[in-house]
């Protein structure tokens, strides 16, 4: 099994410890982050979406123009852009970067954030819309002639999207979600099904469930996981560095997050909070303490490079082949991961390579 390692592009700004950004998300800084991650051995970068982030597509395009190998996992958000327009956006970037685009489908987990952008659809219906969105985009990617679609959420008459993707037949779908509605979409449409950081038994259960769902309709899935990481030469150094990341978080901050999270309809958020309630350490090198200071994924691998690599290998043995890591600050921590962890996967991890440029057909 080849392992894909991905890092995180901090388009909301960056910081040495968790708190207000101390480094602005300038093109120069984001480019440094991308090139440093590339040198560390990462092959792609997750580009986040959110109210505090730069626009994912514009930021990715700008940074891609400054790099040669790095791929970008960019979000399509059903409900905020028409699927044919989304297909043209991704196809254009895919062509201009010679295939360095991966697609992350983000359905949304906080009703308040959805409402702030004008979307008031209920949870399960959002996932039904997401599935139809993915199906329409797939047609826009692959249909050689004009086509039409008349569905519940989208209607297209004589669609004919150009350019077509650079990747053949199309970029892969990355998609995650822990609810039954999300699992249906993942099993039927995704190429890489993503999980937030969870314990090995939880991951094994999810993978077995999703494999069974996909097999029933003749499909297979790859599996990825989103985790934070703090790797150092020794476990003691790593623990000290991890604790320093949250040292200035106010005592009442976690309670404020819990209050905010109470309005979420994300099953993944609920599972992360449940892990946090089990204590700071769930096992060797598995730290939930970072969940004191952030929403979303709240599990980190903390330890020596050797021990972090050992924990990663346990996830690989459970069926994970794609890892998306981040830490604070993203620039230096990707470099440390490359120094302390990557050597343990030499020969197993995919490596950054310049894309093959196809020759243009004669005019």
C-alpha positions, -999 to +999 in steps of 0.1 A: +000+000+000+013+035-009+007+061+017-003+096+008+008+123+033-010+157+032-004+189+052-026+220+058-025+254+041-032+280+069-053+304+049-067+318+081-033+329+092-008+310+114+004+312+150+032+297+172+006+286+198-032+283+195-047+318+197-051+348+175-031+346+143+004+362+145+014+354+109-008+368+082-019+345+053+000+364+027+009+349-006+045+349+004+038+330+037+014+305+022+039+298-006+067+292+020+044+268+038+036+249+006+073+247-005+084+237+030+057+209+032+068+198-003+104+195+008+093+176+039+077+150+016+040+159+017+023+154-017-009+175-011-023+203+011-058+206+025-072+241+019-098+249+045-131+267+042-146+289+070-155+324+079-119+333+089-102+317+059-092+332+026-112+318-004-100+283-009-101+283-047-084+317-052-057+310-025-050+275-041-047+290-075-023+317-063-001+293-044-002+267-072+013+293-095+043+296-072+049+258-068+057+229-092+046+197-075+023+203-046-014+192-051-042+211-035-073+195-018-099+222-025-135+223-013-166+223-034-196+234-012-229+222-025-256+248-022-233+278-027-223+273-063-240+255-093-224+221-100-217+231-136-199+262-125-180+242-099-169+218-126-156+246-148-137+260-119-120+227-110-114+219-147-097+252-153-074+249-123-068+212-131-057+222-167-036+252-156-017+232-129-015+200-151-035+178-127-027+192-092-063+194-080-081+171-056-117+178-046-130+179-010-168+179-008-179+200+022-215+197+031-213+218+063-218+210+100-228+242+118-263+255+109-252+290+120-223+290+096-245+277+068-271+304+076-245+331+075-238+321+039-275+319+031-282+281+034-310+270+057-314+234+046-318+207+073-290+182+079-301+151+060-315+171+031-281+188+028-265+154+022-292+144-003-284+177-022-246+169-019-251+136-036-270+150-065-244+178-067-216+152-070-235+133-097-240+164-118-204+175-114-193+140-125-214+143-156-200+177-163-165+163-160-170+132-181-198+136-206-183+141-241-215+157-255-242+180-243-265+164-217-294+173-195-303+167-158-337+171-141-334+163-104-346+173-070-321+201-064-306+208-098-318+212-134-294+214-164-305+218-200-279+209-227-250+211-203-216+211-221-188+221-197-153+229-211-125+226-206-126+190-194-103+179-165-066+174-171-068+143-150-084+114-168-112+107-164-115+133-136-101+144-102-109+121-072-136+129-047-126+132-010-156+132+013-163+126+050-192+124+074-202+102+103-240+104+101-260+077+082-269+103+056-233+111+051-222+074+050-247+068+022-232+095+001-196+084+009-203+047+000-220+056-033-200+085-046-166+090-028-132+078-039-115+086-006-137+085+025-123+108+052-125+104+090-116+128+117-090+116+142-104+087+163-090+057+181-080+025+162-111+005+173-134+034+162-116+036+129-118-001+123-155-001+130-161+028+105-140+013+078-157-021+081-191-004+079-181+017+049-165-012+031-197-032+035-219-004+023-197+002-008-194-036-016-232-039-017-232-017-048-200-030-063-177-002-052-144+000-033-132+029-012-099+043+000-097+058+035-081+089+049-079+105+083-074+140+096-051+144+126-030+169+144+006+161+152+036+172+173+068+152+166+101+158+183+133+138+190+118+124+222+084+118+237+092+142+265+101+171+242+070+165+221+047+165+252+062+198+264+058+213+229+022+201+227+013+215+261+029+248+251+005+250+221-025+253+245-007+271+274-024+305+268-059+292+261-083+308+287-097+285+313-133+291+302-126+287+265-135+250+263-168+257+279-175+285+253-167+260+226-191+234+241-218+261+240-211+269+204-209+232+195-243+226+210-258+242+179-239+218+156-257+190+138-224+174+129-220+138+141-183+142+136-181+171+161-201+151+186-177+122+183-147+145+188-163+160+220-169+124+233-133+116+229-123+148+247-144+137+277-123+106+281-093+126+292-062+141+278-044+108+269-063+080+252-033+058+248+004+059+238+009+092+219-028+100+215-036+134+229-070+151+231-056+181+249-056+201+217-094+198+218-094+223+246-086+250+221-102+241+188-133+228+171-131+202+144-106+174+148-093+173+184-069+143+184-032+147+180-003+123+176+024+135+201+057+119+206+091+110+192+094+106+154+097+068+160+066+066+182+045+089+160+054+067+130+044+036+150+010+051+157+006+060+120+014+024+111-014+012+133-038+034+113-023+020+081-029-015+094-065-006+101-070+004+064-060+041+062-038+051+033-042+089+033-032+112+062-039+149+065-019+165+093-015+199+107+001+217+137+012+251+150+029+268+134+024+250+102+056+261+086+081+248+112+060+218+122+058+204+086+096+206+086+098+187+119+075+160+106+097+156+075+128+153+098+115+130+125+087+110+109+090+107+072+123+087+072+103+058+088+082+056+056+109+057+030+098+035+001+062+034+013+051+070+011+042+086-023+066+114-031+061+149-046+067+147-083+062+173-111+031+164-132+035+150-166+027+177-192+008+163-222+018+176-256-008+198-272-026+185-303-016+204-335-037+234-342 
